[in-house]
């Protein structure tokens, strides 16, 4: 499997997992519960209503994708530099 596909799947799972983590991804504001980090993905209203934010899920997945891709590049670059030094 291509490393970009693996990073995309990882960022998708991390974005969904962090959205429902109580300390990081859940925010309370005037009786409305917002789920998501760094952008809101879902909102739950106290009367049983809910809504989905339009660009929040896309932004969260893209955010974590860029972070994991940069970490992957950093790790592979260090491995290449280590092999050259030997």
C-alpha positions in Angstrom: 0.0 0.0 0.0 1.2 3.5 -0.8 2.4 5.5 2.1 0.1 8.4 1.2 -2.9 6.1 1.4 -1.8 4.9 4.8 -1.3 8.4 6.0 -4.7 9.4 4.8 -6.4 6.5 6.6 -4.5 7.3 9.7 -5.4 11.0 9.6 -9.1 10.0 9.0 -9.1 7.8 12.1 -7.3 10.3 14.2 -9.6 13.1 13.2 -12.7 11.1 14.1 -11.1 9.7 17.3 -10.0 13.2 18.6 -13.5 14.6 17.8 -15.0 12.4 20.4 -12.2 12.6 23.0 -13.7 14.4 26.1 -10.8 16.7 27.0 -9.5 17.6 23.5 -12.4 17.3 21.0 -15.6 18.2 23.0 -16.5 21.8 23.7 -19.6 23.1 25.6 -21.0 26.5 24.7 -24.4 27.8 25.8 -26.0 24.4 26.0 -24.6 23.3 22.7 -21.9 20.5 22.5 -19.4 20.8 19.7 -17.3 17.8 18.6 -14.0 18.2 16.7 -10.5 19.5 16.9 -9.1 21.8 15.5 -12.4 22.6 13.6 -15.8 21.6 14.7 -17.3 18.5 13.0 -20.6 18.1 14.7 -22.9 20.0 17.0 -25.4 18.5 19.4 -28.2 20.7 20.8 -29.8 19.9 24.1 -33.3 19.2 22.6 -32.1 16.2 20.6 -31.2 18.2 17.4 -27.8 17.9 15.8 -26.0 19.4 12.8 -22.9 18.7 10.8 -20.5 21.4 10.0 -19.8 21.8 6.3 -16.0 22.1 6.1 -14.9 21.1 9.5 -14.4 17.3 8.8 -12.5 18.1 5.6 -10.3 20.6 7.4 -9.5 18.2 10.2 -8.5 15.3 7.9 -6.4 17.7 5.8 -4.8 19.1 9.0 -3.7 15.7 10.4 -2.7 14.5 6.9 -0.3 17.4 6.5 1.1 16.8 10.0 1.6 13.1 9.4 3.1 13.6 6.0 5.6 16.1 7.3 6.5 13.6 10.1 6.9 10.8 7.5 9.2 13.0 5.4 11.3 14.0 8.5 11.7 10.4 9.5 12.6 9.1 6.1 15.1 12.0 5.6 16.8 11.2 8.8 17.1 7.5 7.8 18.6 8.5 4.5 21.1 10.8 6.2 22.0 8.1 8.7 22.7 5.6 5.8 24.9 8.1 4.0 27.0 8.8 7.1 27.8 5.1 7.5 
